[in-house]
Amino acid sequence: MKLSGSQLLPAPPEKVWAAITDTEVLARCLPGTERLEPAGPDRYKAVVGFALAAISGKYNGTLEFAAKKQPDSLTLKIEGKGTPGFMKGEGRVTLAPAGEGRQTDLRYEGEAQVGGMIAAVGQRMIEVAARKIVSQFFEKFSSELARG
């Protein structure tokens, strides 16, 4: 499954960079995140609860920041396993100034793979759920940026 899109955020790129690489902010903004703890340089252990249709459960996995070019771009790598199956993904995020530098145009593109029981619900449902999670993330993330 591939995902891509863009989001206009209410802060300059430097502030967006600081927030998107802050695991406390990410833990508050990523839906279902129960824990996000350091596990090495730019690598974190994660516990995420997830439900799709009648299938729910927890994933234990990792989140890693790679190819960091502050404050312009980075790659996020995620992997997780749990009762509902497994997931693995990688996404590239780019930041560009907008609105005379007071805002940021964040663009993302990535690919994810799922397997196990969660894959049995069908590609279309998984894609709808993924888009909903992305939307919820940006809603919370924009609120964090506006507050801080």
Backbone bond lengths (Angstrom), bond angles and torsions (degrees), N, CA, C in turn:
res aa  C-N    CA-C-N  psi(-1)  N-CA   C-N-CA  omega(-1)  CA-C   N-CA-C  phi
1 M - - - 1.436 - - 1.524 108.35 -
2 K 1.330 115.73 134.48 1.457 120.89 178.03 1.520 109.55 -112.07
3 L 1.326 115.35 143.00 1.460 122.37 176.51 1.513 108.54 -130.78
4 S 1.320 116.00 141.28 1.455 119.91 173.44 1.518 108.11 -155.25
5 G 1.318 115.07 158.70 1.446 119.49 178.70 1.506 110.60 170.14
6 S 1.322 114.45 -172.24 1.454 119.49 177.56 1.516 108.93 -145.25
7 Q 1.318 114.61 160.34 1.458 121.59 -179.14 1.516 108.46 -146.76
8 L 1.329 116.88 132.10 1.452 121.26 174.41 1.519 107.56 -89.59
9 L 1.328 116.05 121.77 1.463 121.36 -175.10 1.533 110.93 -109.92
10 P 1.351 116.54 147.24 1.467 121.41 -173.20 1.523 115.02 -85.12
11 A 1.339 116.88 47.93 1.470 120.96 179.68 1.523 108.25 -161.48
12 P 1.334 117.19 156.21 1.469 120.18 177.59 1.537 111.10 -69.52
13 P 1.341 117.20 159.76 1.468 120.62 -176.94 1.529 114.93 -52.74
14 E 1.325 118.89 -38.50 1.468 120.56 -178.94 1.529 111.16 -61.85
15 K 1.329 116.48 -40.45 1.471 120.85 179.45 1.532 110.73 -71.35
16 V 1.332 116.59 -39.28 1.469 120.40 177.41 1.520 109.30 -63.63
17 W 1.344 117.10 -42.88 1.464 121.24 178.91 1.532 110.15 -58.47
18 A 1.320 116.15 -48.61 1.468 120.42 -179.09 1.526 110.78 -58.78
19 A 1.316 117.17 -40.57 1.475 120.67 -178.10 1.524 112.11 -73.66
20 I 1.329 116.92 -41.51 1.469 119.20 -175.57 1.524 112.23 -73.04
21 T 1.328 117.35 -19.30 1.462 120.46 176.83 1.533 111.66 -101.26
22 D 1.316 117.41 6.56 1.467 123.40 177.21 1.525 108.18 -95.54
23 T 1.320 116.91 110.85 1.462 119.77 -174.79 1.525 113.02 -65.46
24 E 1.321 118.43 -26.21 1.467 119.48 176.33 1.522 110.07 -67.07
25 V 1.320 117.24 -41.32 1.465 121.09 176.83 1.527 109.50 -65.36
26 L 1.329 116.86 -46.22 1.472 120.09 179.22 1.523 111.37 -58.82
27 A 1.324 117.66 -43.48 1.467 121.03 -179.30 1.530 110.84 -61.01
28 R 1.335 116.89 -37.02 1.472 119.88 178.66 1.528 112.13 -73.08
29 C 1.319 117.14 -29.07 1.465 120.89 -172.85 1.529 114.82 -95.87
30 L 1.319 118.17 -29.19 1.471 120.78 -178.83 1.528 109.81 -77.88
31 P 1.330 117.94 116.07 1.466 120.87 -178.52 1.526 112.16 -55.70
32 G 1.325 115.68 134.56 1.458 122.05 176.08 1.511 115.61 84.37
33 T 1.339 118.11 -4.02 1.462 120.32 -177.13 1.526 110.00 -71.00
34 E 1.317 115.54 121.96 1.467 121.53 177.79 1.515 111.79 -99.40
35 R 1.337 116.43 -35.17 1.469 120.95 179.15 1.519 109.97 -150.27
36 L 1.327 114.62 145.87 1.454 122.28 174.11 1.520 105.50 -146.37
37 E 1.350 115.83 105.92 1.464 120.99 -173.01 1.524 110.81 -124.49
38 P 1.335 117.35 145.48 1.469 120.81 178.86 1.533 112.39 -58.00
39 A 1.355 114.85 140.60 1.467 120.95 177.27 1.522 110.19 -140.18
40 G 1.331 116.12 26.94 1.458 121.30 -178.37 1.513 109.51 132.52
41 P 1.321 117.37 176.82 1.460 120.11 179.99 1.536 111.27 -61.64
42 D 1.319 116.19 122.25 1.467 122.98 178.16 1.533 113.42 57.68
43 R 1.317 117.20 24.10 1.474 122.35 -179.89 1.518 108.68 -132.94
44 Y 1.341 116.01 137.97 1.466 121.18 -174.73 1.521 110.76 -139.04
45 K 1.335 115.24 142.81 1.462 121.37 171.76 1.516 107.02 -83.66
46 A 1.328 116.06 139.90 1.458 120.28 -178.12 1.521 110.66 -132.06
47 V 1.336 115.37 146.26 1.456 122.90 169.74 1.524 105.56 -126.25
48 V 1.334 115.52 121.22 1.459 121.01 -176.15 1.527 109.11 -130.29
49 G 1.328 115.97 131.24 1.466 121.64 173.69 1.519 108.58 -91.18
50 F 1.332 116.01 141.98 1.456 119.76 -175.05 1.515 109.49 -147.43
51 A 1.330 116.42 142.27 1.458 120.93 175.55 1.520 109.03 -137.72
52 L 1.315 115.99 135.58 1.457 122.00 176.89 1.523 107.23 -145.05
53 A 1.314 114.96 120.28 1.461 121.28 -174.59 1.532 107.91 55.68
54 A 1.325 118.21 -128.27 1.462 120.81 -178.46 1.523 112.47 -91.97
55 I 1.325 117.33 6.00 1.464 121.32 -176.67 1.522 109.09 -105.69
56 S 1.325 115.22 124.82 1.465 118.61 177.02 1.518 108.71 -141.48
57 G 1.312 115.41 161.36 1.453 119.94 178.96 1.508 110.67 167.73
58 K 1.318 114.17 -174.68 1.459 120.94 179.81 1.513 110.02 -113.10
59 Y 1.317 113.85 145.35 1.446 121.35 174.26 1.520 107.94 -112.17
60 N 1.322 116.38 134.51 1.461 122.76 170.19 1.517 105.63 -108.18
61 G 1.320 115.91 131.46 1.445 117.31 -177.90 1.504 112.98 -168.24
62 T 1.328 114.46 -154.99 1.457 120.24 -177.62 1.527 110.29 -134.47
63 L 1.311 113.75 154.17 1.458 123.33 171.61 1.522 105.50 -126.97
64 E 1.315 116.67 134.12 1.461 120.30 -177.88 1.525 109.98 -135.41
65 F 1.329 115.92 135.93 1.459 121.97 172.12 1.522 107.23 -92.53
66 A 1.332 117.08 131.40 1.464 120.87 178.92 1.527 108.95 -137.13
67 A 1.307 116.30 165.99 1.465 123.08 176.32 1.524 111.75 46.69
68 K 1.335 115.75 47.31 1.465 120.73 -178.38 1.532 110.76 -76.31
69 K 1.328 115.55 127.18 1.470 122.38 175.05 1.529 106.46 -131.31
70 Q 1.320 114.61 83.76 1.465 121.46 -174.87 1.523 111.28 -64.30
71 P 1.294 121.45 136.23 1.465 130.00 -9.64 1.527 112.27 -99.35
72 D 1.331 117.97 33.77 1.461 120.74 -171.67 1.525 116.58 -98.57
73 S 1.344 117.28 -39.02 1.465 117.56 -174.16 1.523 111.52 -161.57
74 L 1.325 114.23 160.57 1.458 121.16 173.65 1.514 108.91 -161.79
75 T 1.313 114.71 163.88 1.458 121.64 176.04 1.518 107.85 -116.57
76 L 1.331 116.23 134.79 1.464 122.23 175.16 1.518 107.87 -107.96
77 K 1.319 115.89 130.04 1.458 121.23 176.27 1.521 107.78 -116.87
78 I 1.328 116.68 132.13 1.458 120.51 179.36 1.523 109.98 -131.18
79 E 1.321 114.66 145.36 1.460 122.08 174.58 1.506 107.71 -144.84
80 G 1.316 117.09 143.03 1.451 119.76 177.15 1.515 111.89 -158.14
81 K 1.331 114.65 149.61 1.461 122.01 176.66 1.514 108.00 -133.34
82 G 1.323 115.53 147.01 1.450 120.05 177.61 1.512 110.05 -168.32
83 T 1.321 115.91 -175.75 1.455 121.61 179.99 1.525 112.41 -54.23
84 P 1.357 118.46 -41.17 1.465 118.13 -178.46 1.528 114.69 -74.58
85 G 1.330 118.35 -7.91 1.455 119.64 -179.17 1.515 111.38 136.56
86 F 1.335 115.39 -146.51 1.465 119.18 -179.80 1.520 109.45 -135.23
87 M 1.315 114.99 161.15 1.457 121.34 174.31 1.521 108.09 -145.13
88 K 1.316 114.65 147.34 1.455 121.06 178.79 1.519 106.58 -148.83
89 G 1.338 116.05 135.71 1.449 117.80 -179.44 1.506 112.53 -157.21
90 E 1.317 113.93 163.87 1.456 121.33 177.69 1.518 107.44 -146.74
91 G 1.316 115.44 135.09 1.452 119.25 -179.92 1.518 111.50 -140.13
92 R 1.315 115.73 144.74 1.465 121.99 177.81 1.514 108.88 -106.64
93 V 1.320 115.68 133.40 1.460 123.14 -179.59 1.526 107.85 -118.39
94 T 1.330 116.71 130.48 1.463 120.60 174.28 1.526 108.69 -122.67
95 L 1.314 115.12 143.84 1.462 122.39 -178.88 1.519 109.12 -120.09
96 A 1.341 115.46 136.25 1.466 120.14 177.06 1.525 108.78 -139.58
97 P 1.334 117.08 141.13 1.462 119.59 178.48 1.532 110.79 -61.94
98 A 1.323 115.28 146.05 1.464 121.94 176.67 1.528 107.35 -146.08
99 G 1.314 116.54 166.15 1.460 119.88 176.99 1.514 112.97 55.12
100 E 1.340 116.75 50.68 1.465 122.88 -178.75 1.526 112.64 57.08
101 G 1.346 115.69 32.62 1.456 121.01 176.33 1.518 115.12 85.34
102 R 1.335 117.58 -2.61 1.467 120.68 -179.11 1.526 112.06 -89.05
103 Q 1.317 116.39 -9.21 1.458 121.52 179.83 1.530 108.42 -130.10
104 T 1.335 114.84 171.65 1.459 120.56 178.14 1.516 109.44 -132.18
105 D 1.324 115.09 133.68 1.455 121.04 171.36 1.529 106.24 -93.18
106 L 1.327 116.56 107.35 1.464 121.60 178.82 1.520 107.73 -96.95
107 R 1.309 116.51 125.84 1.474 121.88 176.55 1.530 107.98 -117.16
108 Y 1.321 114.48 140.92 1.459 118.87 -179.54 1.519 109.86 -136.46
109 E 1.311 114.25 148.95 1.457 121.32 172.16 1.516 107.65 -151.57
110 G 1.309 114.64 139.99 1.449 117.64 -177.95 1.507 112.18 -165.95
111 E 1.299 113.23 178.26 1.452 120.86 -179.17 1.521 108.66 -140.03
112 A 1.320 115.44 139.96 1.463 120.58 178.61 1.522 109.73 -132.15
113 Q 1.324 114.45 150.30 1.458 121.50 175.95 1.522 107.64 -125.50
114 V 1.325 116.49 139.22 1.461 121.04 175.91 1.521 108.28 -129.56
115 G 1.327 115.25 152.58 1.451 120.18 178.47 1.512 110.68 -149.35
116 G 1.303 116.24 169.82 1.458 121.04 -178.78 1.521 111.14 87.74
117 M 1.337 115.65 -156.99 1.464 120.38 -177.31 1.520 112.46 -57.42
118 I 1.327 116.92 -37.23 1.465 120.56 -176.74 1.531 110.59 -62.42
119 A 1.324 117.56 -33.16 1.463 121.02 179.54 1.527 111.33 -70.84
120 A 1.325 117.40 -21.26 1.460 121.39 -177.85 1.528 113.01 -68.66
121 V 1.331 118.16 -18.70 1.470 119.70 -179.47 1.518 112.13 -74.69
122 G 1.304 117.21 -12.84 1.459 120.38 175.61 1.509 113.41 104.24
123 Q 1.322 113.95 146.12 1.458 122.39 -176.59 1.525 111.87 -59.04
124 R 1.330 117.05 -42.06 1.459 120.04 -176.30 1.527 111.58 -63.02
125 M 1.333 117.69 -43.83 1.469 120.75 179.18 1.526 110.98 -66.20
126 I 1.321 116.78 -38.93 1.465 120.64 179.19 1.525 109.86 -63.80
127 E 1.329 116.59 -42.26 1.459 120.45 179.74 1.534 111.27 -64.53
128 V 1.322 117.44 -42.08 1.467 121.38 177.77 1.530 109.67 -61.79
129 A 1.326 117.00 -44.40 1.473 121.03 179.68 1.528 110.48 -64.09
130 A 1.323 117.64 -41.79 1.469 121.12 179.74 1.526 110.75 -62.46
131 R 1.314 117.16 -42.76 1.472 120.36 179.04 1.524 110.93 -65.03
132 K 1.319 116.80 -35.84 1.466 120.88 177.69 1.532 110.69 -66.22
133 I 1.326 116.91 -41.86 1.465 121.64 178.24 1.526 110.09 -62.95
134 V 1.337 117.32 -43.37 1.467 121.27 178.25 1.525 109.96 -61.18
135 S 1.326 116.91 -44.54 1.460 121.49 179.24 1.528 111.56 -61.71
136 Q 1.339 116.97 -44.81 1.465 121.12 178.35 1.524 110.93 -63.13
137 F 1.341 116.53 -40.49 1.459 120.06 178.06 1.528 110.41 -58.80
138 F 1.334 117.24 -51.05 1.462 120.00 -176.26 1.526 112.02 -66.10
139 E 1.296 117.22 -32.30 1.466 119.99 176.24 1.531 110.22 -62.53
140 K 1.329 116.43 -49.32 1.466 120.96 178.81 1.531 111.72 -67.20
141 F 1.321 116.00 -41.17 1.460 120.84 -178.18 1.535 110.67 -64.20
142 S 1.327 116.98 -43.02 1.472 120.94 177.51 1.528 110.33 -61.00
143 S 1.330 116.95 -40.25 1.474 120.64 177.91 1.520 110.92 -63.73
144 E 1.334 117.17 -41.57 1.476 121.46 177.46 1.526 110.43 -60.08
145 L 1.316 116.70 -44.72 1.461 121.40 -178.64 1.531 111.03 -65.95
146 A 1.305 117.19 -39.67 1.469 121.68 -178.86 1.525 110.93 -67.61
147 R 1.335 116.41 -33.72 1.474 121.60 -179.82 1.519 112.53 -73.88
148 G 1.342 114.88 -43.02 1.458 119.31 -170.44 1.467 113.21 -92.51
